[in-house]
Amino acid sequence: MKSGYKWVLIALLSGAFFFHQADRALFGLLTIPIQDELHLTDIQIGWINTTLSWTLALMTTVAGVVGDRCSRKWIITLSLIAWSLMTVCMGFIGGFLGALFFRSIATGVGESFYAPSAYALIAVHHKESRSVALSIHQAALYVGLMVSGLLVAWALGFLGSWRNVFIAFGAAGLLLGLAFIWLLQDGKPDARVASSVRPSEGRPTIGESIRAYFCNPSALCATSGFVAIVFVNNAYLFWAPKFAAQKFAVDVGVAGRDVMLWHHLFAFGAILAGGLITDALVKRLPRFRLGFQVLALLAGAPMLVWIGLSPTFTTLLLAAACYGVFRGFFEVNTHASLFDVVPPQYRSTAVGLLNMLAFFFGGLSGVVMGALSEKYGIRGFEYGFMLMAGAYAVAAVLMAFCFFFTFNRNRVVE
């Protein structure tokens, strides 16, 4: 295998991750025309979003187990093809049940199998260059979310309907998936690592791995912060375009473009800056990473209140950009904070459990925001963003408890 292929792999997977995240944002950007045509209530829209998160929560642990035992090339390829086909099918739905199945269940199952195998495949091909490779791949997430608003605004005008937008996005992802059949390669694990541990030795049992997570107060405190982040991110992703369009009488394409672009642009910049800041200080101050996240949550909470109460569209975008900065400062350390307190032999299980809890509880924000909107209209969205700020504050208190009382006891020194 040519040594240069490892960067071709990053380009391919970054393309897939772009569609993964753009597809995730698509429904929120097109909520208003979908509701108008299918006569869906806000509560129904909320259940579509929550069911998607719960599907991801349920399937992510299964995807991790399968990714360690089957060809990662084919898992990634079939995952991309599957969720792209389901996106195409969204262009032909006739009502709530069709949207619930194709958007939430079918698409969620397809998307859930991508990340575990993709990250593992990157690790196989990249050793000395692993951090750089993972950073480039992660950047595709923010590019997908930023560009999706621009693309949808353009596509609505060019293609004429939300149905055609789903079909076009799905068809593009499908073409990339078909190309993966020939372009993607599995790679081989390091022979020294593969031969140094016998299958029956050196591996913790599932029970030991679960206890290492759930009996670790610092790990649970770290998880609370990520649950709050996902809870708020889901609400913003699915509801902010509609909230902005209705409150300020802005075209839905313009609203979706701007609330996605400016928020994720500043989050992207904060992740790059936050990584440099953390790496520079955490060796001298072991609790810096955790304290940095606590401050990010405390500073982000007022920004969420500001989003809900903004008097103009411009001030909403400014608040969303500031919220993006503090989101980025938190997310740059999500997994690193967990790894600070979980030993290496338990970390894969810990990440799976972290994601499961975050998607399950974080997914509730979709139906909560929908119910508030259904009952109170625009005011319900404003109440919802205040509730999101409260979630940040509660998580900050729990993580501060870890900072002062449990971190030193659970800290892993490598």
C-alpha positions as CSV (number, residue, x, y, z in Angstrom):
1,M,0.0,0.0,0.0
2,K,1.4,3.4,-1.0
3,S,2.4,5.6,1.9
4,G,0.6,8.6,0.4
5,Y,-2.7,6.7,0.5
6,K,-3.2,7.6,4.2
7,W,-3.9,11.2,3.1
8,V,-6.2,10.0,0.3
9,L,-8.1,8.2,3.0
10,I,-8.5,11.3,5.0
11,A,-9.8,13.2,2.0
12,L,-12.3,10.4,1.3
13,L,-13.5,10.1,4.9
14,S,-13.7,13.9,5.2
15,G,-16.0,13.9,2.2
16,A,-18.2,11.2,3.8
17,F,-18.2,13.1,7.1
18,F,-19.3,16.2,5.3
19,F,-22.4,14.5,3.9
20,H,-22.9,12.8,7.3
21,Q,-23.2,16.2,9.0
22,A,-24.9,18.1,6.2
23,D,-27.5,15.4,6.0
24,R,-28.0,15.7,9.8
25,A,-28.7,19.5,9.4
26,L,-30.9,19.2,6.3
27,F,-34.2,18.5,8.1
28,G,-33.8,21.4,10.5
29,L,-33.1,23.8,7.6
30,L,-36.2,22.6,5.7
31,T,-38.6,22.3,8.7
32,I,-40.9,25.1,7.6
33,P,-41.6,23.9,4.0
34,I,-41.9,20.3,5.2
35,Q,-44.4,21.3,7.9
36,D,-46.4,23.5,5.5
37,E,-46.8,20.7,2.9
38,L,-47.2,17.7,5.2
39,H,-49.2,19.6,7.9
40,L,-47.0,18.4,10.7
41,T,-47.2,19.9,14.2
42,D,-44.1,21.1,16.2
43,I,-44.6,18.1,18.5
44,Q,-44.4,15.7,15.6
45,I,-41.3,17.4,14.3
46,G,-39.8,17.2,17.8
47,W,-40.5,13.4,18.0
48,I,-38.8,13.0,14.6
49,N,-35.7,14.7,15.9
50,T,-35.7,12.8,19.3
51,T,-36.3,9.4,17.6
52,L,-33.2,10.1,15.4
53,S,-31.1,10.7,18.5
54,W,-32.4,7.7,20.3
55,T,-31.7,5.5,17.3
56,L,-28.2,6.7,17.2
57,A,-27.9,6.1,21.0
58,L,-29.1,2.5,20.6
59,M,-27.1,1.6,17.6
60,T,-23.7,3.3,18.3
61,T,-22.6,0.5,20.7
62,V,-23.6,-2.2,18.2
63,A,-21.6,-0.3,15.5
64,G,-18.5,-0.3,17.7
65,V,-18.7,-4.0,18.3
66,V,-19.2,-4.8,14.6
67,G,-16.4,-2.4,13.6
68,D,-13.9,-4.4,15.6
69,R,-14.9,-7.7,13.9
70,C,-15.7,-6.9,10.3
71,S,-14.2,-5.1,7.3
72,R,-14.2,-1.4,8.1
73,K,-14.1,-0.5,4.4
74,W,-17.4,-2.2,3.8
75,I,-19.0,-1.0,7.0
76,I,-18.2,2.7,6.1
77,T,-19.2,2.2,2.4
78,L,-22.5,0.5,3.2
79,S,-23.2,3.0,5.9
80,L,-22.8,5.9,3.5
81,I,-24.8,4.2,0.8
82,A,-27.6,3.3,3.2
83,W,-28.1,6.8,4.8
84,S,-27.8,8.4,1.3
85,L,-30.6,6.2,0.0
86,M,-32.8,7.0,3.0
87,T,-32.2,10.7,2.3
88,V,-33.3,10.2,-1.3
89,C,-36.4,8.4,0.1
90,M,-37.2,11.5,2.2
91,G,-38.1,13.2,-1.1
92,F,-41.0,10.9,-1.6
93,I,-42.6,10.7,1.9
94,G,-46.3,11.4,2.3
95,G,-46.7,12.3,6.0
96,F,-45.5,11.9,9.6
97,L,-44.9,8.1,9.6
98,G,-42.8,8.3,6.5
99,A,-40.7,11.1,7.9
100,L,-40.3,9.2,11.2
101,F,-39.2,6.1,9.6
102,F,-36.9,7.4,6.8
103,R,-35.5,10.4,8.7
104,S,-35.2,9.0,12.2
105,I,-35.0,5.3,12.1
106,A,-33.6,4.3,8.8
107,T,-31.2,7.2,8.4
108,G,-30.1,6.9,12.1
109,V,-29.2,3.3,11.7
110,G,-27.1,4.0,8.6
111,E,-25.3,7.0,10.1
112,S,-24.6,5.2,13.4
113,F,-22.3,2.7,11.7
114,Y,-20.0,5.4,10.2
115,A,-18.0,7.0,13.1
116,P,-16.7,3.9,15.0
117,S,-15.2,2.3,11.9
118,A,-14.0,5.6,10.4
119,Y,-12.0,6.6,13.5
120,A,-10.6,3.1,13.9
121,L,-9.6,3.1,10.2
122,I,-7.8,6.4,10.5
123,A,-5.9,5.1,13.5
124,V,-4.7,2.1,11.4
125,H,-3.3,4.2,8.6
126,H,-2.0,7.1,10.8
127,K,0.3,6.6,13.7
128,E,2.8,9.5,13.9
129,S,0.4,11.7,12.0
130,R,-2.7,10.6,13.9
131,S,-3.6,13.9,15.7
132,V,-3.3,15.9,12.5
133,A,-5.4,13.3,10.6
134,L,-8.2,13.3,13.2
135,S,-8.2,17.1,13.3
136,I,-8.7,17.3,9.5
137,H,-11.5,14.8,9.6
138,Q,-13.2,16.6,12.5
139,A,-13.0,19.8,10.5
140,A,-15.3,18.2,7.9
141,L,-18.1,18.2,10.6
142,Y,-18.1,22.0,10.9
143,V,-17.7,22.5,7.2
144,G,-20.7,20.3,6.6
145,L,-22.8,22.2,9.1
146,M,-21.6,25.6,7.9
147,V,-22.0,24.9,4.2
148,S,-25.3,23.1,4.5
149,G,-27.2,26.3,5.1
150,L,-25.6,27.9,2.1
151,L,-26.3,24.9,-0.1
152,V,-29.9,24.6,1.0
153,A,-30.6,28.3,0.4
154,W,-29.2,27.9,-3.1
155,A,-30.8,24.6,-3.8
156,L,-34.3,25.7,-2.7
157,G,-34.1,28.4,-5.3
158,F,-32.6,26.3,-8.0
159,L,-34.4,23.0,-7.5
160,G,-37.8,24.5,-6.4
161,S,-38.8,22.2,-3.5
162,W,-37.6,20.7,-0.3
163,R,-38.2,17.2,-1.8
164,N,-35.7,17.8,-4.6
165,V,-33.1,19.1,-2.1
166,F,-33.3,15.8,-0.2
167,I,-33.0,13.8,-3.5
168,A,-30.0,15.9,-4.7
169,F,-28.1,15.6,-1.3
170,G,-28.9,11.9,-1.1
171,A,-27.8,11.2,-4.7
172,A,-24.5,13.0,-4.2
173,G,-23.7,10.9,-1.1
174,L,-24.7,7.8,-2.9
175,L,-22.3,8.5,-5.7
176,L,-19.5,9.0,-3.2
177,G,-20.5,5.7,-1.5
178,L,-20.3,3.8,-4.8
179,A,-16.8,5.3,-5.4
180,F,-15.7,4.0,-2.0
181,I,-16.2,0.4,-3.3
182,W,-13.0,0.9,-5.4
183,L,-11.2,3.7,-3.6
184,L,-11.4,2.8,0.1
185,Q,-8.9,0.3,1.6
186,D,-9.0,-1.4,5.0
187,G,-5.3,-1.4,5.9
188,K,-3.6,-3.8,8.3
189,P,-3.1,-3.3,12.0
190,D,0.5,-3.1,13.3
191,A,1.9,-6.6,13.4
192,R,3.8,-6.0,16.6
193,V,0.6,-4.9,18.4
194,A,-1.4,-7.7,16.9
195,S,1.0,-10.4,18.0
196,S,1.8,-9.0,21.4
197,V,-1.5,-9.8,23.1
198,R,-3.2,-13.2,22.9
199,P,-7.0,-13.1,22.4
200,S,-7.6,-14.6,25.8
201,E,-5.2,-12.3,27.7
202,G,-4.9,-8.6,28.5
203,R,-8.5,-7.7,27.7
204,P,-10.9,-6.6,30.3
205,T,-14.3,-8.2,30.4
206,I,-17.4,-6.2,29.4
207,G,-18.4,-6.1,33.1
208,E,-15.1,-4.6,34.1
209,S,-15.3,-2.0,31.4
210,I,-18.8,-1.0,32.4
211,R,-17.8,-0.7,36.1
212,A,-14.8,1.3,35.2
213,Y,-17.1,3.9,33.7
214,F,-20.2,3.8,35.9
215,C,-18.3,3.5,39.2
216,N,-16.1,6.5,38.2
217,P,-17.6,9.7,39.5
218,S,-15.2,11.9,37.4
219,A,-16.2,10.0,34.2
220,L,-19.9,10.6,35.0
221,C,-19.3,14.3,35.7
222,A,-17.5,14.6,32.3
223,T,-20.4,12.8,30.7
224,S,-22.9,15.3,32.2
225,G,-21.1,18.1,30.3
226,F,-21.3,16.3,27.0
227,V,-25.0,15.5,27.6
228,A,-25.7,19.2,28.1
229,I,-23.7,20.0,24.9
230,V,-25.6,17.5,22.8
231,F,-29.0,18.6,24.4
232,V,-28.4,22.2,23.3
233,N,-26.7,21.4,20.0
234,N,-29.7,19.3,18.9
235,A,-32.2,22.0,19.8
236,Y,-30.1,24.6,17.9
237,L,-29.6,22.4,14.9
238,F,-33.2,21.4,14.5
239,W,-35.1,24.5,15.7
240,A,-32.9,27.7,15.3
241,P,-33.7,28.1,11.6
242,K,-37.4,28.0,12.1
243,F,-37.2,30.2,15.2
244,A,-35.2,32.9,13.4
245,A,-37.4,32.8,10.3
246,Q,-40.6,33.1,12.2
247,K,-39.6,35.6,14.9
248,F,-37.9,38.0,12.5
249,A,-39.9,37.3,9.3
250,V,-36.7,36.2,7.5
251,D,-36.8,33.9,4.4
252,V,-36.3,30.3,5.6
253,G,-33.3,29.9,3.3
254,V,-31.6,33.0,4.6
255,A,-32.3,32.1,8.2
256,G,-31.0,28.6,7.8
257,R,-27.9,29.8,6.0
258,D,-26.9,32.4,8.6
259,V,-27.7,30.6,11.8
260,M,-25.7,27.6,10.7
261,L,-22.8,29.5,9.1
262,W,-21.9,32.0,11.8
263,H,-22.4,29.7,14.7
264,H,-20.3,26.9,13.3
265,L,-17.6,29.2,11.8
266,F,-16.9,30.5,15.2
267,A,-17.1,27.1,16.8
268,F,-14.5,25.8,14.3
269,G,-12.1,28.6,15.1
270,A,-12.6,28.1,18.8
271,I,-11.7,24.4,18.5
272,L,-8.4,25.2,16.8
273,A,-7.5,27.9,19.3
274,G,-8.8,25.8,22.3
275,G,-6.6,22.9,21.3
276,L,-3.5,25.1,21.3
277,I,-4.4,26.7,24.6
278,T,-5.1,23.3,26.3
279,D,-2.0,21.6,25.0
280,A,0.2,24.5,26.2
281,L,-1.2,24.5,29.8
282,V,-2.5,21.1,30.7
283,K,1.0,19.5,31.4
284,R,1.7,22.1,34.1
285,L,-1.9,22.3,35.3
286,P,-3.5,18.8,35.1
287,R,-7.0,20.1,35.9
288,F,-6.8,23.0,33.3
289,R,-8.8,21.0,30.7
290,L,-11.6,20.3,33.1
291,G,-11.6,23.9,34.4
292,F,-11.6,25.2,30.8
293,Q,-14.8,23.2,30.1
294,V,-16.5,24.5,33.3
295,L,-15.8,28.1,32.3
296,A,-17.0,27.4,28.7
297,L,-20.4,26.1,30.0
298,L,-20.8,29.0,32.4
299,A,-20.0,31.6,29.7
300,G,-22.1,29.8,27.1
301,A,-25.3,29.8,29.2
302,P,-25.9,33.6,28.9
303,M,-25.4,33.3,25.2
304,L,-28.3,30.9,24.9
305,V,-30.5,33.2,26.8
306,W,-29.4,36.0,24.5
307,I,-30.3,33.9,21.5
308,G,-33.8,33.4,22.8
309,L,-34.4,37.0,23.7
310,S,-32.6,38.7,20.8
311,P,-34.6,41.7,19.6
312,T,-33.2,41.6,16.0
313,F,-31.9,38.9,13.6
314,T,-28.4,40.5,13.7
315,T,-28.1,40.3,17.5
316,L,-29.3,36.6,17.3
317,L,-26.5,35.9,14.9
318,L,-24.0,37.6,17.2
319,A,-25.3,35.6,20.2
320,A,-25.1,32.4,18.1
321,A,-21.5,33.2,17.2
322,C,-20.6,33.7,20.8
323,Y,-22.3,30.5,21.8
324,G,-20.3,28.8,19.0
325,V,-17.0,30.0,20.6
326,F,-17.8,28.5,24.0
327,R,-19.2,25.3,22.4
328,G,-15.9,24.9,20.6
329,F,-13.9,25.5,23.8
330,F,-15.8,22.7,25.4
331,E,-15.9,20.2,22.5
332,V,-12.1,20.3,21.9
333,N,-11.7,18.5,25.2
334,T,-14.7,16.2,25.3
335,H,-12.9,12.9,24.8
336,A,-9.6,14.1,26.3
337,S,-11.3,14.9,29.6
338,L,-12.9,11.5,29.7
339,F,-9.5,9.9,29.0
340,D,-7.9,11.9,31.8
341,V,-9.9,9.8,34.3
342,V,-10.5,6.4,32.5
343,P,-7.6,3.9,32.0
344,P,-6.6,3.1,28.4
345,Q,-7.9,-0.5,28.5
346,Y,-11.5,0.8,29.2
347,R,-11.6,3.8,26.9
348,S,-13.4,2.3,23.8
349,T,-16.3,1.2,26.0
350,A,-16.3,4.5,27.8
351,V,-16.6,6.4,24.6
352,G,-19.5,4.2,23.5
353,L,-21.3,4.7,26.8
354,L,-20.6,8.5,26.6
355,N,-22.2,8.7,23.2
356,M,-25.1,6.5,24.2
357,L,-26.0,8.6,27.2
358,A,-25.5,11.9,25.3
359,F,-27.7,10.9,22.3
360,F,-30.4,9.4,24.6
361,F,-30.8,12.3,27.0
362,G,-29.6,15.0,24.6
363,G,-32.2,13.8,22.1
364,L,-35.0,14.9,24.4
365,S,-34.4,18.5,23.5
366,G,-36.1,18.0,20.1
367,V,-39.5,17.0,21.6
368,V,-39.2,19.5,24.5
369,M,-38.6,22.4,22.2
370,G,-41.4,21.2,19.9
371,A,-43.9,20.9,22.8
372,L,-43.0,24.4,24.0
373,S,-43.4,25.9,20.5
374,E,-46.7,24.1,20.1
375,K,-48.1,25.6,23.3
376,Y,-46.6,29.0,23.4
377,G,-45.6,29.8,19.8
378,I,-42.5,32.1,19.4
379,R,-42.5,32.6,23.2
380,G,-42.1,28.8,23.5
381,F,-38.8,28.9,21.6
382,E,-37.6,31.7,23.9
383,Y,-38.5,29.6,26.9
384,G,-36.7,26.7,25.3
385,F,-33.4,28.5,24.9
386,M,-33.6,29.6,28.6
387,L,-34.0,25.9,29.4
388,M,-30.9,25.1,27.3
389,A,-29.0,27.7,29.4
390,G,-30.2,25.9,32.5
391,A,-28.8,22.6,31.2
392,Y,-25.4,24.3,30.7
393,A,-25.5,25.6,34.3
394,V,-26.4,22.3,35.8
395,A,-23.6,20.5,33.9
396,A,-21.1,23.2,34.9
397,V,-21.9,22.6,38.6
398,L,-21.4,18.8,38.2
399,M,-18.1,19.2,36.4
400,A,-17.0,21.8,39.0
401,F,-17.7,19.1,41.7
402,C,-15.3,16.8,39.8
403,F,-12.7,19.7,39.5
404,F,-12.6,20.3,43.3
405,F,-13.4,16.8,44.8
406,T,-12.9,13.8,42.5
407,F,-10.4,14.5,39.7
408,N,-7.2,13.9,41.6
409,R,-8.5,10.6,43.0
410,N,-9.5,9.3,39.5
411,R,-6.8,10.9,37.4
412,V,-4.9,8.6,35.1
413,V,-1.2,9.4,34.8
414,E,0.4,8.1,31.6
